[in-house]
């Protein structure tokens, strides 16, 4: 099976463990999406702090836009997951 592009920053073993677990496919997708996007948000927060420390206003804005996009994607996923299962994908 083609695993597609690796999720940057998330160890492949973590994703292999999620997708290899005896869980319904929807739950595997939920867990993997949560792990990947949580990493992106944490990494983005560090990038914002660094850009602020370096007084890089453009870098701060660029990273904040990326983080907002990821937050929006998480909301879309949560909405779809809730429609499919009746439950929230995660608590935020």
C-alpha positions in Angstrom: 0.0 0.0 0.0 1.2 3.5 -0.8 1.6 5.4 2.4 1.7 8.7 0.5 3.8 11.6 1.7 5.1 11.4 5.2 3.7 13.8 7.6 6.5 16.2 8.3 7.6 16.1 11.9 5.4 13.1 12.9 7.5 10.0 13.2 6.3 7.4 10.7 6.2 4.8 13.5 3.5 6.8 15.2 1.3 6.8 12.1 2.1 3.2 11.4 0.9 2.4 15.0 -2.3 4.3 14.4 -3.1 2.7 11.1 -2.0 -0.7 12.2 -4.2 -0.7 15.3 -7.3 -2.8 15.4 -9.6 0.2 15.1 -12.3 1.2 12.6 -10.9 3.1 9.7 -12.7 6.3 10.7 -11.1 6.2 14.1 -7.7 5.6 12.5 -8.2 8.7 10.3 -9.4 10.8 13.3 -6.4 9.9 15.4 -3.9 10.4 12.6 -5.4 13.7 11.6 -5.4 14.9 15.2 -1.8 13.9 15.7 -0.6 15.5 12.5 -2.5 18.8 12.9 -1.6 19.0 16.7 2.1 18.8 15.6 1.6 21.5 13.0 0.0 23.8 15.6 2.7 23.2 18.2 5.4 23.8 15.6 3.6 26.9 14.4 3.5 28.3 17.9 7.2 27.9 18.2 7.7 29.6 14.8 5.6 32.6 16.0 7.6 32.9 19.2 10.9 32.8 17.2 9.7 35.3 14.6 8.5 37.7 17.4 11.9 37.4 19.1 13.6 38.2 15.9 11.1 41.1 15.3 10.0 39.4 12.0 6.5 40.8 11.6 6.1 39.2 8.2 7.1 35.8 9.6 4.7 36.2 12.5 1.8 37.0 10.1 2.7 34.2 7.7 2.8 31.6 10.4 -0.4 32.9 12.0 -2.2 32.4 8.7 -0.9 28.8 8.4 -2.1 28.1 11.9 -5.5 29.6 11.2 -5.8 27.4 8.1 -5.0 24.3 10.2 -7.5 25.4 12.9 -10.2 25.8 10.2 -9.3 22.4 8.7 -9.7 20.8 12.2 -13.1 22.5 12.5 -14.2 21.2 9.1 -13.1 17.7 10.1 -14.8 17.9 13.4 -18.1 19.0 11.7 -17.9 16.1 9.3 -17.0 13.6 12.0 -19.9 14.8 14.1 -22.3 14.5 11.2 -21.1 10.9 10.6 -20.9 9.7 14.2 -22.9 12.0 16.4 -19.8 12.7 18.5 -17.1 15.4 18.4 -13.8 14.3 16.9 -11.9 16.0 19.9 -12.5 18.4 22.7 -11.0 21.9 22.1 
